[in-house]
Amino acid sequence: MLATVRRLSLRWRVAAAFGVGLALVMTVLGVATWNLTTGYMLDQREQSTARQSEVNVDLVDKALAEHADDLDDLLTGLASGPDSSILLSRPDGWLTSGRQIDPAAVPAALLDSARNGIAARQRFTADGIPVLAIATPVGNGGSIYVELYPLLELDRTFRYLSILLITGTVVAALFGAALGIWTGKRALRPLAALRGAASRVARGDLTTRLPHQNDPDLAPLATSFNTTTEQLEQRVRRDKRFAADVSHELRSPLTTMVNATEVMVRRQDTMHPTARKALGLLGSELHRFQRMVVDLLEISRADQEDEGPVELVDLGALVLNVLDSRDGSGARVEIDEEAPLVSADRRRIDRVVANLLDNADRYGGGAVAVTVRRRDDRARIEVDDAGSGVPPALRERIFERFARGLHAGRRDRETGSGLGLAIVADHVHRHGGTVWVEDRPGGGARFVVELPEATS
C-alpha cells in the first residue's frame, strides 16, 4: 500500500490531501454537531417527560391515598399515546395500560432505585421500540409508578441527522478531491510546460523556449531554462560547425594521401616485405579514415536546418536501384505488388538503405533478404542478415554515433566508423519514421525502417 501511495503523481497527492483534509474537517464538525444536537434534543425530551411524569405521579399518588377503585381507568387516561406504556407495581401485582409489555422487560436497576425511594430514569429498547422509562415511588405501600415514553420520532430524527452528516462528509471529501485536482492542475501547469519543453529539447529541438512568466516565483525558472537552452544551442551549433569545418579541411589532404598510397601500392613489389606490410596497414587506415570523413560530412549536412527536396518516392524502385548499384549482392528481394509510396528526400532514404546494406556486409555476414511492404498506414523496409544477431542490451546503443557494438575492438579495412546506423536513425527520424533491430526468424538480425505512407 505504501509503495502504491509513493507511486501516485503529485497532482493526485494534492487531490488526496485536499479530499482527506476536508473529510477530516467535516468529520470533526459532524461529530460536534451530532453530540450537541442529540444531547440537546435528548435533554429537552427528558425534561418534558419528567414534567409529564411528575403530573401523572401526583394523580396516581392521590388516587392511592383515597383508595380509589378506578385505577385502571386512571392509568388508561394517563397513557400519552398508542406506543406509551404505564405500569403500576402494587403489593398484589402489576397494573398496566397502553402498549402492553412484560414488566420483566423493565431494567431491574431502575426498579430497585424506585423501591429505595429514589426516582430514576433510563433509556432502553422494549419490544423493539426505544423508550425512556421513568420509575417513581408512589403511595405508602411500596408501590412503583413506571411510565415508558416512546422515542420513535426522536430515533428517526437522529437517524436522518446521521445520514445527513455522513452524506455531507462524503460529498465534502469528493468536493475536496475535485478541488485538489483542479488546484493541482493549475498549480502544475507551469511544471507541465517545463516538462514538455524539456522533452522537446531532449528530442533535439534546441529552439524550444518557455514563455515569459509574470509570477515572481516562476520567472527565475523560465529565465534559467531559456538561458540554458540558448547556451546549449550555441554550443551545439559551434560543435557542428567545427565538425563540418574539420571534415571539409581533412577531405582534400586525405584524398591526396589515398591517391599517393594507391600509387605506392602499385609499386609494392619492389619494396621490402616490412615496408609492404606497413603500406598495407597505412592503406587500410586511410580507407577507414576516408569513410569516417565522408560519414562526418553526412552527419554535418544532416544536422543543418535546411532540408532536401521532398518528393513522392517509390520505395520498391528505390531499393532495387540501390541493390543494382552494388556488386555481388545476392540478397533476396521481396516487394509488395503495389509498392508503398512515401513523401521524402530521395537522397536521404537512398543513404538509409545503402547504410543498412553496408552494415549487413560488415557485421552480419551479408544481407540475405530485403523486403518492402505496407503495414497499416506505414511503409516498411526490412533488411535481414546472416549474422549472429544483435544482443538486446545493444539494440538501442548501435544507433548512437561512434557505437560499433560487439565490433568496437576491431580496427581493419572492413570495420566502419560507427556512424552509419546513426545516419540511418537521423534520416529516418527526420521523416517522422522509426527504426529498430529485432531477431530474424531462423537466426540473424532484422533491421526495420517504418515511414509514414504518402496519401494519394
C-alpha positions in Angstrom: 0.0 0.0 0.0 2.8 2.4 0.9 4.5 1.7 -2.4 1.3 2.5 -4.3 1.0 5.8 -2.4 4.5 6.7 -3.3 3.8 6.0 -7.0 1.0 8.5 -7.1 1.6 11.6 -9.1 2.0 14.9 -7.4 -1.4 16.0 -8.8 -3.2 13.0 -7.2 -1.3 13.5 -3.9 -2.6 17.1 -3.8 -6.1 15.9 -4.6 -5.9 13.2 -1.9 -4.6 15.8 0.6 -7.5 18.2 -0.2 -10.0 15.3 0.0 -8.7 13.8 3.2 -8.3 17.3 4.8 -11.8 18.4 4.0 -13.2 15.0 5.1 -11.4 15.3 8.5 -12.8 18.8 9.0 -16.3 17.7 8.1 -15.9 14.7 10.4 -15.0 16.9 13.3 -17.8 19.3 12.5 -20.2 16.3 12.1 -19.2 14.7 15.4 -19.6 18.1 17.2 -22.9 18.7 15.5 -24.1 15.2 16.4 -23.1 15.5 20.0 -24.6 18.9 20.5 -27.8 18.3 18.6 -28.6 14.8 20.1 -27.6 15.9 23.5 -29.8 19.0 23.4 -32.8 17.0 21.9 -32.5 14.2 24.5 -32.2 16.7 27.3 -35.3 18.5 26.1 -37.2 15.2 25.7 -36.1 14.1 29.2 -37.2 17.3 30.8 -40.6 17.3 29.1 -41.2 13.6 30.1 -40.0 14.3 33.6 -42.6 17.1 34.0 -45.3 15.0 32.5 -44.3 12.1 34.8 -44.5 14.4 37.9 -48.0 15.4 37.0 -49.1 11.7 36.4 -47.4 10.6 39.6 -49.3 13.2 41.6 -52.6 11.9 40.2 -51.7 8.3 40.9 -50.5 9.2 44.4 -53.7 11.0 45.2 -55.8 8.0 43.8 -53.8 5.6 46.0 -54.3 7.8 49.1 -58.0 7.9 48.5 -58.1 4.1 47.9 -59.8 4.8 44.6 -61.2 1.8 42.8 -60.9 3.2 39.3 -57.1 2.9 39.0 -57.4 1.0 35.7 -59.4 3.9 34.1 -56.9 6.4 35.5 -53.9 4.6 34.1 -55.6 4.3 30.8 -56.3 8.0 30.7 -52.7 8.8 31.6 -51.3 6.9 28.6 -50.0 9.6 26.2 -50.1 7.6 23.0 -50.5 4.1 21.5 -46.8 3.4 21.9 -46.5 4.6 25.5 -46.8 2.2 28.4 -47.8 2.7 32.1 -47.0 0.1 34.8 -48.0 0.3 38.4 -46.4 -2.1 40.8 -48.5 -2.9 43.8 -48.2 -5.5 46.6 -50.7 -7.7 44.9 -49.2 -7.4 41.4 -48.8 -5.2 38.3 -51.4 -3.0 36.7 -50.7 -2.0 33.1 -52.2 0.3 30.4 -51.3 1.5 27.0 -48.9 -0.7 24.9 -48.6 -3.9 26.8 -45.1 -5.1 27.7 -43.8 -7.6 30.1 -42.9 -6.0 33.4 -39.8 -8.2 33.4 -38.5 -6.1 30.4 -38.1 -3.1 32.7 -34.4 -3.0 33.9 -34.1 -4.3 37.5 -31.7 -1.5 38.5 -34.4 1.0 37.6 -37.0 -0.7 39.8 -34.5 -1.2 42.6 -33.8 2.5 42.7 -37.5 3.3 42.9 -38.1 0.8 45.6 -35.3 2.6 47.6 -37.3 5.8 47.3 -35.3 7.4 44.6 -37.0 8.3 41.2 -34.8 7.2 38.3 -35.0 7.2 34.5 -33.3 5.1 31.9 -33.3 4.6 28.1 -33.6 1.1 26.7 -35.5 -0.9 24.0 -38.7 -2.5 24.9 -40.1 -5.0 22.4 -38.1 -3.3 19.6 -39.1 0.3 20.4 -36.7 2.7 22.0 -38.2 4.2 25.1 -37.4 6.5 28.0 -38.6 4.9 31.3 -39.2 6.9 34.5 -39.7 4.9 37.7 -41.1 6.8 40.7 -42.2 5.5 44.2 -45.9 6.3 44.9 -48.1 5.9 47.9 -47.1 4.5 51.2 -47.3 0.8 50.4 -44.2 0.4 48.4 -45.9 1.0 45.0 -43.9 2.0 42.0 -45.2 4.0 39.1 -43.3 3.3 35.8 -44.0 5.2 32.6 -42.4 4.3 29.2 -42.3 7.2 26.8 -41.6 6.1 23.2 -38.6 7.7 21.4 -39.5 6.6 17.9 -39.7 10.1 16.5 -36.5 11.1 18.2 -34.8 8.0 16.9 -36.0 8.7 13.3 -34.7 12.2 13.7 -31.3 11.0 14.9 -31.1 8.5 12.0 -31.9 11.2 9.5 -29.4 13.5 11.0 -26.7 10.8 10.9 -27.4 10.1 7.3 -27.3 13.8 6.5 -23.9 14.2 8.3 -22.3 11.2 6.7 -23.5 12.2 3.3 -22.2 15.7 3.8 -18.8 14.3 4.9 -18.6 12.1 1.8 -19.7 14.9 -0.5 -17.2 17.2 1.1 -14.4 14.7 0.6 -15.3 14.3 -3.1 -15.6 18.0 -3.5 -12.2 18.4 -1.8 -10.7 15.8 -4.1 -12.1 17.6 -7.2 -10.9 20.9 -5.8 -7.5 19.4 -5.3 -7.4 18.1 -8.8 -8.3 21.5 -10.2 -5.9 23.3 -7.9 -3.1 20.8 -8.7 -3.7 21.1 -12.4 -3.5 24.9 -12.3 -0.5 24.8 -9.9 1.4 22.3 -12.0 0.6 23.9 -15.4 4.0 25.6 -15.4 5.7 22.4 -14.5 3.9 20.6 -17.3 5.1 23.3 -19.7 8.6 22.9 -18.4 8.4 19.1 -18.8 7.1 19.5 -22.4 9.8 21.9 -23.2 12.5 19.7 -21.7 11.1 16.7 -23.7 11.4 18.7 -27.0 15.0 19.7 -26.1 15.8 16.0 -25.4 14.4 15.2 -28.8 16.8 17.7 -30.4 14.7 20.8 -30.7 17.1 23.3 -29.2 15.0 26.3 -30.3 12.4 25.5 -27.5 11.9 28.3 -25.1 9.5 28.8 -22.2 7.1 31.8 -22.3 7.8 34.8 -20.1 6.3 34.4 -16.6 4.8 37.2 -14.6 4.8 35.2 -11.4 7.8 36.2 -9.3 8.3 32.5 -8.3 8.2 31.1 -11.8 10.0 33.9 -13.7 13.5 32.9 -12.5 12.8 29.3 -13.5 11.7 30.3 -17.0 14.7 32.6 -17.4 17.2 30.0 -16.2 15.7 27.4 -18.6 15.7 29.7 -21.6 19.3 30.8 -20.8 20.4 27.2 -20.5 18.8 26.1 -23.8 20.2 29.1 -25.6 23.7 28.4 -24.4 23.2 24.7 -25.3 22.0 25.6 -28.8 25.0 27.9 -29.3 27.4 25.2 -28.1 25.9 22.5 -30.3 26.0 24.8 -33.3 29.7 25.6 -32.7 30.4 21.9 -32.4 28.5 21.1 -35.6 30.3 23.9 -37.4 33.7 22.7 -36.0 33.0 19.1 -37.1 31.9 20.3 -40.6 34.9 22.6 -41.0 37.3 19.9 -39.8 35.8 17.3 -42.2 36.0 19.7 -45.1 39.6 20.6 -44.3 40.5 16.9 -44.0 38.9 15.8 -47.2 41.4 17.3 -49.6 44.6 16.2 -47.9 43.1 12.8 -47.2 42.2 12.3 -50.9 45.8 13.2 -51.8 47.1 10.7 -49.2 44.8 8.0 -50.5 45.9 8.6 -54.1 49.6 8.6 -53.1 49.1 5.4 -51.2 47.4 3.7 -54.3 50.5 4.8 -56.4 52.8 3.1 -53.9 50.5 0.0 -53.7 51.0 -0.4 -57.5 54.8 -0.5 -56.9 54.8 -2.5 -53.7 56.5 -5.5 -55.5 59.8 -3.5 -55.4 59.5 -2.8 -51.7 61.0 -4.6 -48.8 58.4 -7.0 -47.1 58.4 -4.9 -43.9 57.6 -1.8 -46.0 54.8 -3.6 -47.9 53.2 -4.6 -44.6 53.4 -1.1 -43.3 51.9 0.2 -46.6 49.0 -2.3 -46.2 48.3 -1.0 -42.7 48.5 2.6 -43.9 46.2 1.9 -46.8 43.6 0.2 -44.5 43.6 3.0 -42.0 43.4 5.7 -44.8 40.4 4.0 -46.4 38.8 3.7 -42.9 39.6 7.3 -42.2 38.2 8.3 -45.6 34.9 6.6 -44.8 34.8 8.3 -41.4 35.3 11.7 -43.0 32.5 11.1 -45.5 30.2 10.0 -42.7 31.1 13.1 -40.7 30.3 15.3 -43.6 26.9 13.5 -44.0 26.3 14.0 -40.3 27.2 17.6 -40.6 24.9 18.0 -43.6 22.1 16.2 -41.8 22.4 18.5 -38.8 21.9 21.6 -40.9 18.5 23.2 -40.7 17.8 23.2 -44.4 16.1 20.0 -45.7 16.5 18.5 -49.1 13.7 18.5 -51.7 10.7 16.4 -50.7 9.1 14.3 -53.4 7.0 11.2 -53.9 9.3 8.2 -53.6 8.5 4.6 -54.7 10.3 2.6 -52.1 10.3 -0.5 -54.2 12.1 1.2 -57.1 14.5 2.9 -54.8 15.5 -0.3 -53.1 16.0 -2.0 -56.5 18.2 0.9 -57.7 20.4 0.7 -54.6 20.8 -3.1 -55.0 21.7 -2.7 -58.7 24.4 -0.2 -57.9 26.1 -2.7 -55.6 28.3 -5.5 -57.0 27.8 -9.1 -55.8 24.6 -8.5 -53.7 22.8 -11.9 -53.6 20.0 -10.7 -51.3 16.5 -12.0 -51.9 14.2 -9.1 -52.8 10.5 -9.1 -51.8 8.4 -6.1 -52.7 4.6 -5.8 -52.4 2.8 -5.9 -55.7 1.8 -2.3 -55.2 4.9 -0.8 -53.6 4.2 1.8 -50.9 5.0 5.5 -51.6 6.4 8.0 -49.2 7.0 11.7 -49.2 10.7 12.0 -48.6 14.1 13.4 -49.5 15.2 10.7 -52.0 18.9 11.1 -51.2 18.4 10.6 -47.5 16.3 7.4 -48.0 18.8 6.1 -50.5 21.5 6.6 -47.9 19.4 4.8 -45.3 19.1 1.7 -47.5 22.7 1.8 -48.5 23.9 2.1 -44.9 21.8 -0.8 -43.8 23.2 -3.0 -46.6 26.8 -1.9 -45.7 26.1 -2.7 -42.0 24.9 -6.2 -43.0 28.0 -6.7 -45.2 30.5 -5.6 -42.5 28.9 -7.1 -39.4 26.1 -9.5 -40.4 27.7 -11.8 -42.9 25.9 -10.0 -45.8 22.3 -9.3 -46.5 20.1 -12.3 -47.2 16.8 -10.6 -47.8 15.4 -7.1 -48.4 11.7 -6.6 -48.1 9.5 -3.7 -48.9 5.9 -3.9 -47.7 2.9 -2.0 -46.4 1.7 -2.4 -42.9 -1.4 -0.4 -41.9 -0.6 3.1 -42.9 3.2 2.7 -42.7 5.7 1.8 -45.4 8.2 -0.8 -44.1 11.7 -1.7 -45.2 13.3 -4.9 -43.7 16.9 -5.9 -44.2 17.8 -9.4 -42.9 21.4 -10.5 -42.5 23.1 -13.8 -41.9 25.0 -12.9 -38.7 24.6 -13.9 -35.1 22.0 -11.1 -34.3 22.3 -8.2 -32.0 22.0 -8.7 -28.2 19.0 -6.9 -26.7 21.3 -4.8 -24.5 22.9 -3.2 -27.6 19.8 -2.7 -29.8 19.4 0.9 -28.9 23.1 1.8 -28.5 24.1 0.7 -32.0 22.1 3.7 -33.4 24.2 6.1 -31.4 27.2 7.9 -33.0 30.5 6.1 -32.9 28.9 3.0 -31.5 30.0 -0.3 -33.1 28.5 -2.8 -30.7 30.4 -6.1 -30.4 33.0 -4.9 -33.0 34.2 -1.9 -31.1 37.7 -3.6 -30.7 38.2 -4.3 -34.4 40.3 -2.0 -36.5 40.7 -3.1 -40.0 39.8 -2.1 -43.5 36.3 -3.6 -43.3 35.2 -2.1 -40.0 33.1 1.0 -40.1 33.3 4.3 -38.2 30.3 3.7 -36.0 28.4 6.5 -37.8 26.4 4.5 -40.4 23.5 3.5 -38.3 23.5 6.9 -36.6 22.9 8.4 -40.0 20.2 5.9 -40.6 18.4 6.9 -37.4 18.8 10.6 -38.0 17.4 10.4 -41.6 14.5 8.2 -40.6 13.5 10.3 -37.6 13.6 13.4 -39.8 10.9 11.8 -41.9 8.7 11.0 -38.9 9.6 7.3 -39.0 11.1 4.8 -36.7 14.0 2.3 -37.0 14.9 -0.7 -34.8 16.5 -4.1 -34.9 15.0 -7.4 -34.0 15.7 -11.1 -34.3 15.3 -12.6 -37.8 13.3 -15.8 -37.9 15.8 -18.6 -38.4 18.7 -16.6 -37.0 20.5 -13.3 -37.7 19.3 -9.7 -37.3 16.5 -7.9 -39.0 16.8 -4.1 -39.3 13.3 -2.5 -39.7 12.5 1.0 -41.0 9.0 2.3 -40.9 8.0 5.6 -42.6 4.6 7.3 -42.9 3.0 6.2 -46.2 2.1 9.1 -48.5 -1.6 9.7 -49.0 -2.6 9.8 -52.6 
